[in-house]
Amino acid sequence: MSPPGSGETLVPTHCCFCGVQCGMYLRVDRRGKVFGVEPRDHDINRMRLCAKGIEAYQQINHPDRLTSPLLRRTRDEPFRPASWEEALDLTAAEMRRIQDAHGRDAFAVLGGSGLTTEKAYLVGKFARVALGTRHVDHNGSLCTAAAATANHLAFGIDRAANPFSDILLSDCLLIAGANIGDTFPVLTRYLWGARDRGAHLVVVDPRETAVARTADVHVALRPGTDTAFFNAVLHVVDRDGLTDRAFLDAHTTGWEELRKTVAAYPPERAVAVCGIPAEQVERVAALFGAARNAMAWHTRGIEQHPRGADTCLSVINLCAATGNLGRPGAGYGTIAGQGNGQGGREHGQQYDTLPGGRSITDPAHRRATAALWGIEEAELPEAGTPMAEMTGQMRRGEIRGLLGLGNNALVTLPDHSSAQAAYDALDFHVQCDSFLSETAAHAHVVLPVATWAEDEGVMTNAEARVVKHNKAQDPPPGVRTDTWVLCQLALRLGHGDRFAFAGSREVFDELRTATAGAPVDYSGITYERLAETGGIAWPCPSTDHPGTPRLFEDGRTRHPDGAVHLHPVEWREPADPYDDAYPMTFTTGRAAAHYLSDTHQPPNLPRTKGS
């Protein structure tokens, strides 16, 4: 669309950053260049954008963009510009050399949750078909792995159970380990809408965030004690007869075992472990247990712990015990931090996952995927290892080569010195990036790739809604898409016939076929339907299916028995407890103007690193 007489075009798309995926327009001038952004009246955000969304367009035509492949034989040498032919030929030759000398698993691929779903699908297919390596993962395994594990254990499926709009219908909202005001600012509109209806708000967070200051109850517990707190809340819920026995009897397994576990967590134990008043445990139990419709949402604050999955399960246990699943205003969800944190882990770039959320260890799933890809099931590699474990394998020489896309691991991995040593140990490292990030600057070959506005594709937001990103401008001369790069490398490795994709649309068509009948079914989703509807929640098994914004409305989970599987979990002392030498805990998080590894700022200011 074009504003009358302006000479500009407004391209409808979505923000590239967080898991909310706000709708926006990119402003494109007569020369075909993006020069600004306008909010869009999409139902996710209703004309609202945060600081990240407002500034997102500035990276597209930033003067620091890479526009030529960079190459060096050793890290002691400076980079020199190279042609695409030379850079790709060298990369393919190094892939073959390392695998011939050390085995197929000696070369790894590391993707990212900022990639579109089409590219995430290609990352997994390229690793397992073109390279034949089991070592593929993405940076999302550092973020949502605990929540994904808990979702699979409890529900047999990994996604939020409710749409954002259900927040408006809730009578009690519990937000745990989430600084929504800074990390998902536009999502606060749903919180305030619920509050305007009279909903109670409980925030569980060691820090006094902006949202915590407005809460009816702010539970400022000690870091790492969340499981003890939620067990204590469920103890009170059970003691006071606030459980939904009809729901428990009809739709869950494991309640009696769970009940025995939480019996050992009276409020007094939470006082000792969590450092909070007993009255807070009582109040939260009363608010959540007595509410007609209650919801719980959480993010990395309760997940990124050695036993993060247990903490997530303790929240699920509370929701299920009170019957708060499967209806408007009642449910549970985890909010993905990256733009495609949900879609990025669904379709094959995760170490143990095949397209459609299939398991790489399931023989039937393996056969279905291998048949689609035109290989024998025996040729499909076994499960790999998560990103954090891959760094240890790099240090030990088990992984000697790496292709990186959509990540800046040398900034975002914990224990920087260990990560640095891992990357130093690689015989060969090629990184795809739009800028010379810290990780790209450490590589042997850097391939300049398109930004989010220079290609089309889909992302899946934190409510499991698939949305369409539209191309707003062509990449600068010398820049290619990640899709083109992977297809060109596959051609050089002798697998060009299995990667004959002209662009994202062809990849998405194959992805739809690959997911048909799978747990994460996109087969009924098309680009045209996304343009018409503004987004469709999976599963969507046919083109006349409306999608599934809310799970479990029929009272059944995705487990074969249809039940919510309750899991008793015990609180364990953190690996780094308080003592006289270390009396405080340092916690990390984002600020409103920060996203992952960089600070947002205009291109005329010096580049400053953020959190």
C-alpha positions in Angstrom: 0.0 0.0 0.0 1.1 3.6 -0.6 0.1 6.8 1.2 -1.5 9.1 -1.5 1.1 11.4 -3.1 3.9 10.3 -0.8 6.0 8.4 -3.3 6.6 5.8 -0.6 5.3 2.2 -0.1 4.2 0.7 3.2 5.1 -3.0 3.3 3.1 -4.9 6.0 5.3 -7.2 8.1 6.2 -8.0 11.7 9.0 -6.9 14.0 12.1 -9.1 13.8 12.8 -9.1 17.5 10.9 -10.7 20.4 8.3 -13.4 20.6 5.4 -11.1 20.6 5.8 -10.4 16.9 4.1 -7.0 16.6 2.7 -6.0 13.3 4.3 -3.1 11.6 4.8 -1.4 8.2 8.2 -0.7 6.8 8.4 2.5 4.8 10.1 2.1 1.5 11.1 5.1 -0.7 11.1 5.6 -4.4 14.5 4.0 -4.7 13.2 0.8 -3.1 15.1 1.4 0.2 13.6 1.1 3.7 13.8 4.3 5.6 11.3 4.1 8.4 8.6 2.2 10.2 5.0 2.8 11.1 2.8 0.9 13.6 0.2 -1.4 12.2 -3.3 -2.1 13.5 -2.6 -5.8 13.8 -4.6 -7.5 16.5 -1.4 -8.6 18.4 -0.3 -5.0 19.1 -3.0 -2.6 17.9 -0.7 0.2 16.7 1.8 -0.2 19.5 5.5 -0.7 19.1 8.3 -0.7 21.7 11.7 0.9 21.4 13.1 -2.2 19.7 10.4 -2.2 17.1 10.6 1.5 16.3 14.4 1.2 15.7 14.4 -2.2 14.0 14.6 -0.7 10.5 17.8 1.1 11.2 19.9 -2.1 10.8 18.7 -2.7 7.2 20.7 0.0 5.5 23.3 0.6 8.2 26.7 1.6 7.0 28.4 -1.3 8.9 26.6 -3.9 6.7 28.8 -6.6 5.2 28.6 -6.6 1.4 31.4 -9.0 0.4 32.5 -12.4 1.6 35.6 -12.2 3.9 38.3 -14.9 4.0 41.5 -15.8 5.7 43.4 -19.0 6.0 44.4 -18.6 9.6 43.2 -16.3 12.4 46.6 -14.6 12.5 45.8 -13.1 9.1 43.6 -10.1 8.5 40.4 -10.7 6.5 40.5 -10.0 2.7 37.5 -9.6 0.4 36.7 -12.6 -1.7 34.3 -13.6 -4.4 31.3 -15.8 -3.5 32.7 -18.6 -5.7 36.0 -18.6 -3.8 34.4 -18.4 -0.4 31.9 -21.2 -1.1 34.4 -23.4 -2.8 36.8 -23.1 0.2 34.0 -23.7 2.7 32.8 -26.9 0.9 36.4 -28.1 0.5 37.0 -27.7 4.3 33.7 -29.4 5.1 34.8 -32.4 3.0 38.4 -32.4 4.3 37.4 -32.4 8.0 34.7 -35.1 7.5 37.0 -37.3 5.4 39.7 -37.0 8.1 37.6 -37.2 11.3 34.2 -38.5 10.4 30.9 -36.9 9.5 30.2 -35.7 13.1 33.4 -33.7 13.1 31.6 -30.8 11.3 28.7 -29.1 13.1 26.0 -26.5 12.2 24.7 -24.0 14.7 21.6 -22.0 13.8 19.5 -19.4 15.6 15.9 -18.5 16.7 16.1 -15.3 14.8 16.0 -17.2 11.5 12.7 -17.6 9.7 11.1 -21.0 10.0 12.0 -21.8 6.4 15.7 -21.2 7.1 15.5 -23.1 10.4 14.1 -26.0 8.4 16.9 -25.8 5.9 19.5 -25.7 8.6 18.4 -29.0 9.9 18.0 -30.6 6.5 21.4 -29.3 5.4 23.1 -30.7 8.5 21.5 -34.1 8.3 21.4 -34.6 4.5 24.1 -32.5 2.9 26.7 -33.0 5.7 25.3 -36.1 7.3 26.2 -34.9 10.7 24.3 -35.4 13.9 25.7 -32.2 15.3 23.1 -29.4 14.7 21.5 -27.1 17.2 20.5 -23.5 17.6 20.8 -20.8 20.2 17.2 -21.4 21.4 18.4 -24.4 23.3 20.0 -22.0 25.7 16.7 -20.3 26.2 13.5 -22.4 26.2 14.9 -25.9 26.6 13.6 -26.2 30.1 10.1 -25.1 29.2 10.1 -27.3 26.2 11.0 -30.3 28.3 8.3 -29.5 30.8 5.7 -29.0 28.1 6.5 -32.4 26.6 6.5 -34.2 29.9 3.2 -32.7 31.0 1.3 -32.2 27.8 3.0 -34.2 25.1 3.4 -31.0 23.0 5.5 -27.9 23.2 3.7 -24.6 22.9 1.7 -22.1 25.0 -1.7 -23.4 25.6 -3.5 -20.1 25.1 -3.5 -17.0 22.9 -2.4 -13.6 24.3 -6.0 -12.5 24.0 -7.0 -14.9 26.8 -5.0 -12.8 29.2 -7.8 -10.2 28.9 -10.3 -12.8 30.1 -8.4 -14.0 33.2 -9.3 -13.2 36.7 -5.8 -13.9 38.2 -2.6 -13.6 36.3 0.6 -15.1 37.6 3.8 -13.8 35.9 7.0 -15.6 37.0 10.6 -14.8 36.0 9.5 -12.4 33.4 10.3 -8.7 33.1 7.5 -8.0 30.7 7.7 -4.2 30.9 11.2 -4.2 29.5 11.5 -7.4 27.4 7.9 -7.6 25.9 6.6 -4.0 26.4 3.7 -4.3 24.1 2.5 -7.4 25.9 1.7 -5.2 28.9 -1.4 -4.0 27.1 -3.0 -7.3 27.8 -2.0 -7.1 31.5 -3.5 -3.7 31.8 -6.7 -4.8 30.0 -7.1 -7.6 32.4 -6.5 -5.3 35.3 -9.1 -2.9 34.0 -11.6 -5.8 34.3 -10.5 -6.3 37.9 -8.0 -9.2 37.5 -5.5 -9.8 40.2 -1.8 -9.8 39.3 0.9 -11.8 41.0 4.5 -11.3 40.0 7.2 -13.8 41.1 10.6 -12.2 40.6 13.6 -11.4 42.8 13.7 -7.9 41.2 11.2 -5.1 41.6 10.4 -4.6 37.9 8.1 -2.0 36.6 5.3 -4.6 36.3 6.1 -6.0 39.8 5.5 -2.5 41.3 1.9 -2.6 40.1 1.1 -6.2 41.3 -1.3 -7.2 44.0 1.4 -9.5 45.3 5.1 -9.2 44.4 6.9 -12.3 45.5 10.6 -11.2 45.7 12.0 -14.6 46.5 15.7 -15.6 46.6 17.0 -16.6 43.1 16.8 -20.4 42.5 14.0 -21.1 45.0 10.9 -20.9 42.7 10.2 -24.6 42.9 9.9 -24.5 46.7 7.6 -21.5 46.4 5.2 -23.1 43.9 5.1 -26.3 45.8 4.2 -24.3 48.9 1.4 -22.5 47.0 0.0 -25.9 45.9 0.3 -27.2 49.4 -2.0 -24.4 50.6 -4.4 -24.8 47.6 -4.7 -28.5 48.5 -5.0 -27.8 52.3 -7.8 -25.2 51.8 -9.8 -27.4 49.3 -9.2 -25.1 46.3 -8.2 -27.9 43.9 -10.5 -28.9 41.1 -11.1 -32.5 41.9 -13.4 -33.1 38.9 -10.7 -31.9 36.6 -8.0 -33.9 38.4 -10.0 -37.1 38.3 -11.0 -36.7 34.6 -7.9 -35.2 33.0 -4.7 -35.9 35.0 -2.4 -38.6 36.2 -0.1 -38.5 39.2 -2.1 -36.3 41.5 -1.8 -38.5 44.6 2.0 -38.7 44.2 2.2 -35.0 43.7 0.0 -34.4 46.7 2.4 -36.3 48.9 5.3 -34.3 47.6 3.7 -30.8 48.3 2.6 -32.0 51.7 6.2 -31.4 52.7 6.2 -27.8 51.6 4.1 -25.8 54.2 4.4 -22.0 54.0 7.0 -22.1 56.8 9.3 -24.0 54.5 8.9 -21.3 51.8 9.8 -18.7 54.5 13.0 -20.5 55.2 14.0 -21.4 51.7 12.7 -18.4 49.7 13.1 -15.6 52.2 9.5 -14.4 51.9 6.6 -13.9 54.4 4.3 -16.9 54.8 1.4 -14.5 54.2 2.5 -14.2 50.6 2.2 -17.9 50.0 -1.2 -17.9 51.6 -2.4 -14.9 49.5 -1.1 -16.2 46.2 -2.8 -19.6 46.9 -6.1 -17.9 47.7 -6.0 -15.6 44.6 -5.0 -18.3 42.1 -7.0 -21.1 43.7 -10.3 -19.2 44.1 -10.2 -17.4 40.7 -12.8 -18.4 38.2 -10.2 -18.3 35.4 -6.4 -18.1 36.2 -3.4 -18.1 34.0 0.4 -18.5 34.5 3.1 -17.2 32.1 6.8 -17.4 32.6 10.1 -16.8 30.8 13.8 -17.4 31.3 13.9 -16.2 34.9 12.5 -19.5 36.2 13.8 -21.6 33.3 17.6 -21.0 33.1 18.6 -23.0 36.1 20.2 -26.4 36.4 16.7 -27.8 37.3 14.7 -25.4 35.3 12.4 -28.0 33.8 11.3 -28.9 37.4 10.4 -25.3 38.1 8.3 -25.2 35.0 6.6 -28.4 36.0 5.8 -26.9 39.4 3.9 -24.1 37.7 2.1 -26.6 35.4 1.2 -28.6 38.5 -0.5 -25.5 40.0 -2.5 -24.8 36.9 -3.7 -28.3 36.4 -4.5 -28.9 40.1 -6.8 -25.8 40.0 -8.3 -26.9 36.7 -7.0 -23.9 34.8 -6.3 -25.3 31.4 -8.2 -25.5 28.1 -10.7 -22.6 28.3 -10.8 -18.9 27.7 -8.8 -17.0 30.4 -7.5 -20.1 32.0 -4.2 -21.7 31.0 -0.4 -21.8 31.0 2.4 -20.6 28.7 6.0 -19.7 28.3 6.9 -16.5 26.4 9.6 -17.0 23.8 12.3 -14.4 23.9 13.5 -14.4 20.3 11.3 -13.6 17.4 11.1 -17.2 16.2 11.9 -18.9 19.5 8.8 -21.1 19.0 9.1 -21.8 15.3 12.9 -22.1 15.5 12.7 -25.2 17.6 9.9 -27.0 15.8 11.3 -28.0 12.4 14.7 -29.6 12.6 17.5 -27.3 13.6 17.3 -28.5 17.2 19.6 -31.4 18.1 16.9 -34.0 18.8 14.0 -32.8 16.6 12.8 -33.4 13.0 10.4 -31.2 11.1 6.9 -31.0 12.6 8.1 -31.5 16.1 8.9 -35.1 15.4 11.5 -36.9 17.5 14.7 -38.0 15.9 14.7 -41.1 18.2 11.2 -42.3 17.0 11.6 -44.9 14.2 8.3 -43.9 12.6 9.2 -40.2 12.6 12.6 -41.0 11.2 11.1 -43.1 8.4 8.6 -40.3 7.5 11.3 -37.6 7.3 13.9 -39.8 5.5 11.3 -40.7 2.8 10.4 -37.0 2.2 14.1 -36.1 2.0 14.9 -39.0 -0.4 17.3 -40.8 1.8 17.3 -44.1 3.6 16.3 -44.1 7.2 19.8 -45.5 8.1 21.4 -42.5 6.5 19.6 -40.1 8.9 22.0 -39.3 11.7 21.0 -39.9 15.3 20.4 -37.2 17.9 23.1 -34.7 18.4 24.0 -32.6 21.5 22.7 -29.2 22.8 24.7 -26.1 22.0 26.2 -25.8 25.4 27.6 -29.4 25.1 28.8 -28.7 21.6 31.3 -26.2 23.0 32.9 -28.9 25.1 33.1 -31.2 22.1 34.8 -28.4 20.2 37.4 -27.9 22.9 38.1 -31.7 22.9 38.5 -31.9 19.2 35.4 -34.0 18.6 33.9 -31.1 16.6 36.5 -29.5 14.3 34.5 -27.5 11.9 31.4 -25.2 12.3 28.9 -23.4 10.2 27.1 -20.7 12.1 24.0 -18.8 11.1 21.8 -16.4 13.0 23.7 -16.4 16.2 26.5 -14.5 18.1 27.6 -17.3 20.3 30.8 -15.7 21.6 28.7 -13.0 23.3 25.6 -15.0 24.3 27.1 -18.3 25.5 27.7 -18.4 29.3 31.3 -18.7 30.5 33.0 -16.6 27.9 36.5 -18.0 28.4 35.2 -21.5 27.9 33.3 -20.5 24.7 36.3 -18.6 23.4 38.5 -21.7 23.9 36.0 -23.8 22.0 35.9 -21.5 19.0 39.7 -21.2 19.1 40.0 -25.0 18.9 38.1 -25.2 15.6 40.1 -26.1 12.5 37.6 -24.2 10.3 34.8 -21.8 11.1 32.4 -20.2 8.6 29.8 -17.7 9.9 26.8 -16.1 8.0 26.0 -12.6 9.3 24.9 -9.2 8.1 27.5 -7.5 10.3 31.0 -8.4 11.6 29.8 -9.6 15.0 32.2 -10.8 17.6 31.6 -14.4 16.5 31.9 -13.5 12.8 35.1 -11.6 13.5 36.6 -14.9 14.9 35.8 -17.0 11.8 37.9 -18.1 8.8 35.2 -17.2 6.4 32.3 -14.7 6.8 29.4 -14.8 4.4 27.3 -11.6 4.1 23.6 -12.4 4.3 20.3 -10.6 4.0 18.6 -9.0 7.0 15.0 -9.8 8.0 13.5 -7.2 5.7 15.3 -8.4 2.6 13.7 -11.8 2.3 10.3 -13.3 3.1 9.3 -16.1 5.4 7.3 -17.0 8.5 7.9 -16.9 12.2 5.9 -18.4 15.0 5.3 -16.1 18.0 5.0 -17.1 21.7 1.3 -17.9 21.4 2.1 -20.4 18.6 0.7 -18.1 15.9 2.5 -18.3 12.5 2.9 -14.9 11.0 4.3 -13.7 7.6 7.3 -11.5 7.2 7.3 -9.8 3.8 10.3 -8.6 1.8 10.6 -4.8 1.8 13.8 -4.3 -0.2 16.5 -6.1 -2.2 19.7 -7.0 -0.3 22.7 -4.7 -1.1 24.9 -5.8 -4.0 27.1 -8.7 -3.0 24.7 -9.9 -0.3 22.8 -13.2 -0.5 20.1 -14.9 1.6 20.9 -17.8 4.0 18.7 -20.0 1.9 20.8 -19.3 -1.2 24.0 -20.0 0.8 22.8 -23.4 2.1 21.6 -24.4 -1.3 24.9 -23.5 -2.9 26.9 -25.4 -0.3 24.6 -28.4 -0.8 25.3 -28.3 -4.5 29.0 -28.3 -3.9 28.6 -31.2 -1.5 26.8 -33.3 -4.2 23.3 -32.8 -2.9 22.0 -30.0 -5.1 19.0 -32.1 -6.3 17.6 -32.1 -2.7 18.1 -28.4 -2.3 16.7 -27.0 -5.5 14.9 -24.1 -3.9 14.4 -20.8 -5.7 13.4 -19.1 -2.4 11.5 -19.2 0.8 8.1 -20.1 -0.8 9.4 -23.3 -2.2 11.0 -24.2 1.2 7.8 -23.5 3.0 5.9 -25.7 0.6 8.2 -28.6 1.4 7.9 -27.8 5.1 4.1 -28.0 4.9 4.4 -31.4 3.4 7.0 -32.5 6.0 4.7 -31.5 8.9 1.5 -33.1 7.6 0.1 -35.3 10.4 3.0 -34.4 12.7 2.5 -32.9 16.2 3.4 -29.5 14.9 1.2 -29.5 11.7 1.6 -26.5 9.3 0.2 -28.3 6.3 -2.9 -26.2 6.2 -1.0 -22.9 6.4 -0.2 -20.9 3.2 1.4 -17.6 2.6 -1.9 -16.4 1.2 -3.9 -17.5 4.2 -1.5 -15.7 6.5 -1.9 -12.5 4.5 -5.6 -12.8 4.8 -5.9 -13.7 8.5 -2.9 -12.0 10.1 -1.7 -15.3 11.4 -2.7 -18.9 12.1 -2.0 -20.9 15.2 -0.8 -24.5 14.7 -1.8 -27.3 14.5 -3.6 -26.5 11.2 -4.0 -29.7 9.3 -5.9 -28.5 6.2 -6.4 -25.3 4.2 -10.0 -25.0 5.5 -8.9 -25.5 9.1 -9.0 -22.2 11.2 -6.0 -23.1 13.3 -5.8 -23.9 17.0 -5.3 -20.7 19.1 -6.2 -22.6 22.3 -5.1 -26.1 23.2 -6.9 -28.8 25.3 -10.4 -27.4 24.8 -11.6 -31.0 24.3 -10.1 -31.9 27.7 -7.3 -33.9 26.0 -3.5 -33.3 25.9 -1.3 -34.8 23.2 -0.3 -37.8 25.3 -1.8 -41.1 24.1 -4.0 -41.2 27.2 -5.1 -37.6 26.7 -4.2 -36.7 30.3 -2.0 -34.0 31.9 0.9 -35.9 33.4 1.6 -34.3 36.8 5.2 -34.6 38.0 6.2 -34.3 41.6 9.3 -32.2 41.8 11.5 -31.4 44.8 13.4 -28.2 45.4 17.2 -28.7 45.3 19.8 -26.3 46.8 21.3 -24.3 44.0 24.8 -25.3 42.8 26.1 -21.9 44.0 24.4 -21.3 47.4 24.9 -18.1 49.4 27.8 -18.1 51.8 30.1 -15.6 53.4 32.4 -15.4 50.4 29.5 -15.0 47.9 26.6 -13.3 49.8 24.8 -12.0 46.7 23.5 -13.4 43.4 24.1 -11.6 40.1 21.2 -12.0 37.7 21.1 -11.0 34.0 18.3 -9.6 31.9 17.4 -7.3 29.1 16.5 -3.6 29.3 14.0 -2.1 27.0 16.6 -0.8 24.5 18.7 -4.0 24.5 18.2 -7.2 22.6 20.5 -10.2 22.9 24.1 -9.2 22.0 23.8 -5.5 21.0 22.5 -2.1 22.1 19.9 -0.4 19.9 21.0 3.0 18.7 21.0 5.2 15.6 23.8 4.4 13.0 25.6 7.7 13.6 26.4 6.7 17.2 29.4 4.5 18.2 28.4 0.8 18.5 28.0 -0.2 22.1 27.7 -3.7 23.4 24.7 -4.6 25.5 23.3 -7.6 27.4 
